[in-house]
Amino acid sequence: MANPSDIYTHWRDSALVPKFFTIDARAAFFIVIFLMRPNWYTFGTVASVLVLLSLLNYYHISLMASFRLLRGFLTGSKKVIIRRR
């Protein structure tokens, strides 16, 4: 008989990063492109995406939060006010 505490474990695991063995599953699109057209450019793209996603997973930062951090870094802390006449 199953342990009653194991009934709802799928809800707890639903927020985890999807993985295919040890590789982040969000990089699967780039891996498929590399397998269909292997060259150094696509290999570099796949390698950089895998490194980026691994670093984000290591520091527990979601992909959307990293986009917000990048946007905040690029725009800066000052806001521009454009007054209309």
DSSP file (Angstrom, degrees, kcal/mol; ACC not computed):
  #  RESIDUE AA STRUCTURE BP1 BP2  ACC     N-H-->O    O-->H-N    N-H-->O    O-->H-N    TCO  KAPPA ALPHA  PHI   PSI    X-CA   Y-CA   Z-CA
    1    1 A M              0   0    0      0, 0.0     2,-0.1     0, 0.0     0, 0.0   0.000 360.0 360.0 360.0 140.8    0.0    0.0    0.0
    2    2 A A        -     0   0    0      1,-0.1     5,-0.1     2,-0.1     0, 0.0  -0.368 360.0-103.1 -72.6 148.3    1.3    3.5   -0.9
    3    3 A N    >   -     0   0    0      1,-0.1     3,-1.9    -2,-0.1     4,-0.3  -0.550  26.3-132.8 -68.1 130.6    2.3    5.9    1.8
    4    4 A P  G >  S+     0   0    0      0, 0.0     3,-1.0     0, 0.0     4,-0.3   0.783 105.4  59.4 -60.5 -25.7   -0.5    8.5    2.3
    5    5 A S  G 3  S+     0   0    0      1,-0.2     3,-0.3     2,-0.1    -2,-0.0   0.677  97.6  61.4 -75.9 -14.5    2.0   11.3    2.3
    6    6 A D  G X  S+     0   0    0     -3,-1.9     3,-0.9     1,-0.2     4,-0.2   0.487  80.5  85.5 -87.4  -2.9    3.1   10.3   -1.2
    7    7 A I  T <  S+     0   0    0     -3,-1.0     3,-0.4    -4,-0.3    -1,-0.2   0.901  97.5  34.2 -65.7 -40.8   -0.3   10.9   -2.8
    8    8 A Y  T >> S+     0   0    0     -3,-0.3     4,-0.9    -4,-0.3     3,-0.8   0.089  81.4 111.1-104.9  22.7    0.3   14.6   -3.4
    9    9 A T  H <>  +     0   0    0     -3,-0.9     4,-1.8     1,-0.2    -1,-0.2   0.782  68.3  67.4 -69.1 -24.4    4.0   14.6   -4.2
   10   10 A H  H 34 S+     0   0    0     -3,-0.4     4,-0.5    -4,-0.2    -1,-0.2   0.830  97.7  53.4 -66.6 -28.7    3.4   15.5   -7.9
   11   11 A W  H X4 S+     0   0    0     -3,-0.8     3,-0.5     1,-0.2     4,-0.3   0.868 108.0  50.3 -70.5 -35.4    2.1   18.9   -6.8
   12   12 A R  H >< S+     0   0    0     -4,-0.9     3,-0.6     1,-0.2    -2,-0.2   0.865 113.1  45.8 -69.3 -34.9    5.3   19.6   -4.8
   13   13 A D  G >< S+     0   0    0     -4,-1.8     3,-1.2     1,-0.2    -1,-0.2   0.491  88.3  88.4 -87.0  -3.4    7.5   18.6   -7.8
   14   14 A S  G <  S+     0   0    0     -3,-0.5    -1,-0.2    -4,-0.5    -2,-0.1   0.717  85.7  52.5 -71.9 -19.1    5.5   20.6  -10.4
   15   15 A A  G <  S+     0   0    0     -3,-0.6    -1,-0.3    -4,-0.3    -2,-0.1   0.449  86.5 108.2 -94.5  -0.7    7.6   23.8   -9.8
   16   16 A L  S <  S-     0   0    0     -3,-1.2    -3,-0.0     1,-0.1     3,-0.0  -0.350  83.6 -93.4 -74.8 158.3   11.0   22.1  -10.3
   17   17 A V        -     0   0    0      1,-0.1     2,-0.1    40,-0.1    -1,-0.1  -0.545  45.0-114.8 -70.2 128.9   13.1   22.7  -13.3
   18   18 A P        -     0   0    0      0, 0.0     7,-2.4     0, 0.0     8,-0.5  -0.453  39.2-170.5 -68.0 136.8   12.4   20.0  -16.0
   19   19 A K  E     -A   24   0A   0      5,-0.3     2,-0.6     6,-0.2     5,-0.2  -0.969  27.6-151.7-131.7 145.2   15.4   17.8  -16.6
   20   20 A F  E >  S-A   23   0A   0      3,-3.2     3,-2.0    -2,-0.4     2,-0.7  -0.921  82.2 -52.1-111.8  99.8   16.3   15.2  -19.2
   21   21 A F  T 3  S-     0   0    0     -2,-0.6     4,-0.1     1,-0.3    -2,-0.0  -0.610 122.5 -26.5  59.1-108.0   18.7   13.1  -17.2
   22   22 A T  T 3  S+     0   0    0     -2,-0.7     2,-0.3    -3,-0.1    -1,-0.3   0.453 120.2  95.7-109.5  -1.8   21.1   15.9  -16.0
   23   23 A I  E <  S-A   20   0A   0     -3,-2.0    -3,-3.2     1,-0.1     2,-0.2  -0.711  84.3-107.9 -93.2 138.6   20.5   18.3  -18.8
   24   24 A D  E >   -A   19   0A   0     -2,-0.3     3,-1.4    -5,-0.2    -5,-0.3  -0.457  23.4-142.1 -63.2 128.2   18.0   21.2  -18.5
   25   25 A A  G >  S+     0   0    0     -7,-2.4     3,-1.6     1,-0.3     4,-0.3   0.689  93.9  72.6 -71.2 -18.2   15.0   20.3  -20.7
   26   26 A R  G 3  S+     0   0    0     -8,-0.5     3,-0.4     1,-0.3    -1,-0.3   0.679  92.2  58.6 -70.3 -14.4   14.5   23.9  -21.7
   27   27 A A  G <> S+     0   0    0     -3,-1.4     4,-1.9     1,-0.2    -1,-0.3   0.388  76.4  97.3 -90.4   2.8   17.6   23.6  -23.9
   28   28 A A  H <> S+     0   0    0     -3,-1.6     4,-2.5     1,-0.2     5,-0.2   0.849  76.3  59.2 -62.8 -35.1   16.1   20.7  -25.9
   29   29 A F  H  > S+     0   0    0     -3,-0.4     4,-1.9    -4,-0.3    -1,-0.2   0.928 108.9  43.6 -58.9 -45.9   15.1   23.1  -28.7
   30   30 A F  H  > S+     0   0    0     -3,-0.2     4,-2.2    -4,-0.2    -1,-0.2   0.847 112.1  53.5 -69.8 -34.3   18.7   24.1  -29.3
   31   31 A I  H  X S+     0   0    0     -4,-1.9     4,-2.3     2,-0.2    -2,-0.2   0.903 108.4  49.9 -66.5 -40.3   20.0   20.6  -29.0
   32   32 A V  H  X S+     0   0    0     -4,-2.5     4,-1.9     2,-0.2    -2,-0.2   0.904 110.1  50.5 -64.6 -41.1   17.5   19.4  -31.6
   33   33 A I  H  X S+     0   0    0     -4,-1.9     4,-2.1     1,-0.2    -1,-0.2   0.912 110.3  50.2 -62.1 -41.5   18.6   22.3  -33.9
   34   34 A F  H  < S+     0   0    0     -4,-2.2    -2,-0.2     1,-0.2    -1,-0.2   0.896 109.9  50.3 -63.8 -39.1   22.2   21.2  -33.4
   35   35 A L  H  < S+     0   0    0     -4,-2.3    -1,-0.2     1,-0.2    -2,-0.2   0.820 113.2  46.2 -69.8 -29.4   21.4   17.6  -34.2
   36   36 A M  H  < S+     0   0    0     -4,-1.9    -1,-0.2     1,-0.2    -2,-0.2   0.821 131.6  17.3 -81.0 -30.4   19.6   18.6  -37.4
   37   37 A R  S  < S-     0   0    0     -4,-2.1     2,-0.5    -5,-0.2    -1,-0.2  -0.623  79.6-166.0-141.1  77.6   22.3   21.0  -38.6
   38   38 A P        +     0   0    0      0, 0.0     2,-0.3     0, 0.0    -4,-0.1  -0.536  30.3 128.6 -75.0 118.7   25.6   20.4  -36.8
   39   39 A N  S  > S-     0   0    0     -2,-0.5     4,-2.1     1,-0.0     5,-0.2  -0.926  70.1 -93.3-152.2 177.1   28.2   23.1  -37.2
   40   40 A W  H  > S+     0   0    0     -2,-0.3     4,-2.3     1,-0.2     5,-0.2   0.828 119.6  56.9 -68.4 -31.6   30.3   25.2  -34.8
   41   41 A Y  H  > S+     0   0    0      2,-0.2     4,-1.9     1,-0.2    -1,-0.2   0.941 111.2  41.3 -64.9 -47.3   27.9   28.0  -34.6
   42   42 A T  H  > S+     0   0    0      2,-0.2     4,-2.6    -5,-0.2    -2,-0.2   0.854 113.2  54.8 -70.7 -33.0   25.0   25.8  -33.4
   43   43 A F  H  X S+     0   0    0     -4,-2.1     4,-2.6     2,-0.2    -1,-0.2   0.919 109.0  47.9 -63.4 -42.5   27.4   23.9  -31.1
   44   44 A G  H  X S+     0   0    0     -4,-2.3     4,-2.4     2,-0.2    -2,-0.2   0.882 111.5  50.6 -64.6 -37.9   28.5   27.2  -29.5
   45   45 A T  H  X S+     0   0    0     -4,-1.9     4,-2.4     2,-0.2    -2,-0.2   0.932 112.3  46.2 -64.4 -45.9   24.8   28.3  -29.1
   46   46 A V  H  X S+     0   0    0     -4,-2.6     4,-2.5     1,-0.2    -2,-0.2   0.922 113.7  48.9 -62.9 -44.6   23.9   25.0  -27.4
   47   47 A A  H  X S+     0   0    0     -4,-2.6     4,-2.2     1,-0.2    -1,-0.2   0.912 112.8  46.9 -63.4 -42.8   27.0   25.1  -25.1
   48   48 A S  H  X S+     0   0    0     -4,-2.4     4,-2.5     2,-0.2    -1,-0.2   0.888 112.6  49.3 -69.0 -37.7   26.3   28.7  -24.1
   49   49 A V  H  X S+     0   0    0     -4,-2.4     4,-2.7     2,-0.2     5,-0.2   0.911 111.8  49.4 -66.2 -41.3   22.6   28.0  -23.4
   50   50 A L  H  X S+     0   0    0     -4,-2.5     4,-2.0    -5,-0.2    -2,-0.2   0.904 112.8  46.8 -64.2 -40.5   23.5   25.0  -21.3
   51   51 A V  H  X S+     0   0    0     -4,-2.2     4,-2.4     2,-0.2    -2,-0.2   0.921 113.2  49.3 -66.5 -43.4   26.0   26.9  -19.3
   52   52 A L  H  X S+     0   0    0     -4,-2.5     4,-2.3     1,-0.2    -2,-0.2   0.935 113.6  44.9 -61.9 -46.9   23.6   29.8  -18.8
   53   53 A L  H  X S+     0   0    0     -4,-2.7     4,-2.1     1,-0.2    -1,-0.2   0.850 112.2  52.7 -67.6 -33.7   20.7   27.5  -17.7
   54   54 A S  H  X S+     0   0    0     -4,-2.0     4,-2.3    -5,-0.2    -1,-0.2   0.904 110.0  48.3 -66.8 -41.0   23.1   25.6  -15.4
   55   55 A L  H  X S+     0   0    0     -4,-2.4     4,-2.1     2,-0.2    -2,-0.2   0.909 111.4  49.6 -65.4 -41.7   24.3   28.8  -13.7
   56   56 A L  H  <>S+     0   0    0     -4,-2.3     5,-2.7     1,-0.2     4,-0.2   0.899 112.4  47.9 -63.8 -39.3   20.7   30.0  -13.2
   57   57 A N  H ><5S+     0   0    0     -4,-2.1     3,-0.8     3,-0.2    -2,-0.2   0.878 109.6  53.4 -67.7 -37.2   19.8   26.6  -11.7
   58   58 A Y  H 3<5S+     0   0    0     -4,-2.3    -2,-0.2     1,-0.2    -1,-0.2   0.897 114.2  40.8 -64.2 -41.0   22.8   26.7   -9.5
   59   59 A Y  T 3<5S-     0   0    0     -4,-2.1    -1,-0.2    -5,-0.1    -2,-0.2   0.336 112.3-120.0 -90.9   7.3   21.9   30.1   -8.1
   60   60 A H  T < 5 +     0   0    0     -3,-0.8     2,-0.5    -4,-0.2    -3,-0.2   0.897  62.7 144.8  56.6  47.1   18.2   29.2   -7.9
   61   61 A I      < -     0   0    0     -5,-2.7    -1,-0.2    -6,-0.1    -2,-0.1  -0.961  44.5-132.7-115.1 129.6   17.1   32.0  -10.3
   62   62 A S     >  -     0   0    0     -2,-0.5     4,-1.9     1,-0.1     5,-0.1  -0.323  22.8-112.7 -75.8 165.4   14.2   31.4  -12.6
   63   63 A L  H  > S+     0   0    0      2,-0.2     4,-1.8     1,-0.2     5,-0.1   0.898 117.3  48.8 -66.0 -41.3   14.4   32.3  -16.3
   64   64 A M  H  > S+     0   0    0      1,-0.2     4,-2.0     2,-0.2    -1,-0.2   0.890 110.0  51.8 -67.1 -38.6   11.8   35.0  -16.0
   65   65 A A  H  > S+     0   0    0      1,-0.2     4,-2.2     2,-0.2    -1,-0.2   0.862 107.7  52.6 -65.4 -34.4   13.5   36.5  -13.0
   66   66 A S  H  X S+     0   0    0     -4,-1.9     4,-2.4     2,-0.2    -1,-0.2   0.872 107.3  52.0 -68.9 -35.2   16.8   36.6  -14.9
   67   67 A F  H  X S+     0   0    0     -4,-1.8     4,-2.5     2,-0.2    -2,-0.2   0.896 110.1  49.2 -64.9 -38.7   15.1   38.5  -17.7
   68   68 A R  H  X S+     0   0    0     -4,-2.0     4,-2.4     2,-0.2    -2,-0.2   0.900 110.9  49.5 -66.1 -39.8   13.8   41.0  -15.2
   69   69 A L  H  X S+     0   0    0     -4,-2.2     4,-2.1     2,-0.2    -2,-0.2   0.911 111.8  48.6 -63.7 -41.9   17.3   41.4  -13.7
   70   70 A L  H  X S+     0   0    0     -4,-2.4     4,-2.5     2,-0.2    -2,-0.2   0.914 111.3  49.7 -63.6 -43.5   18.8   41.9  -17.2
   71   71 A R  H  X S+     0   0    0     -4,-2.5     4,-2.3     1,-0.2     5,-0.2   0.909 111.8  48.4 -62.5 -42.1   16.1   44.5  -18.0
   72   72 A G  H  X S+     0   0    0     -4,-2.4     4,-1.7     1,-0.2    -1,-0.2   0.863 112.2  49.5 -65.6 -35.7   16.8   46.3  -14.7
   73   73 A F  H  < S+     0   0    0     -4,-2.1    -2,-0.2     2,-0.2    -1,-0.2   0.906 114.0  44.9 -68.4 -41.8   20.6   46.2  -15.4
   74   74 A L  H  < S+     0   0    0     -4,-2.5    -2,-0.2     1,-0.2    -1,-0.2   0.870 117.8  42.2 -72.4 -36.8   20.2   47.6  -19.0
   75   75 A T  H  < S-     0   0    0     -4,-2.3     3,-0.2    -5,-0.2    -1,-0.2   0.784  99.9-148.3 -83.4 -26.6   17.7   50.3  -18.1
   76   76 A G     <  -     0   0    0     -4,-1.7    -1,-0.2    -5,-0.2    -2,-0.1  -0.231  30.4 -72.8  86.0-178.9   19.4   51.5  -15.0
   77   77 A S  S    S+     0   0    0     -4,-0.1     2,-0.3     2,-0.1    -1,-0.2   0.602 102.1  89.4 -94.7 -12.3   17.9   53.0  -11.8
   78   78 A K        -     0   0    0     -3,-0.2     2,-0.4     2,-0.0     0, 0.0  -0.665  64.8-148.1 -87.4 139.9   17.0   56.4  -13.3
   79   79 A K        -     0   0    0     -2,-0.3     2,-0.5     2,-0.0    -2,-0.1  -0.888  10.2-134.7-107.1 139.9   13.6   56.9  -14.9
   80   80 A V        -     0   0    0     -2,-0.4     2,-0.6     2,-0.0    -2,-0.0  -0.798  14.2-154.0 -94.0 128.4   13.1   59.3  -17.7
   81   81 A I        -     0   0    0     -2,-0.5     2,-0.6     2,-0.0    -2,-0.0  -0.911   5.8-166.1-105.5 121.7   10.1   61.6  -17.5
   82   82 A I        -     0   0    0     -2,-0.6     2,-0.4     2,-0.0    -2,-0.0  -0.931  11.3-153.4-108.2 114.4    8.8   62.9  -20.8
   83   83 A R        -     0   0    0     -2,-0.6     2,-0.3     2,-0.0    -2,-0.0  -0.710   4.4-144.9 -91.3 136.0    6.3   65.7  -20.3
   84   84 A R              0   0    0     -2,-0.4    -2,-0.0     1,-0.1    -1,-0.0  -0.748 360.0 360.0 -97.3 147.5    3.6   66.4  -22.9
   85   85 A R              0   0    0     -2,-0.3    -1,-0.1     0, 0.0    -2,-0.0   0.445 360.0 360.0 -90.3 360.0    2.5   69.9  -23.7
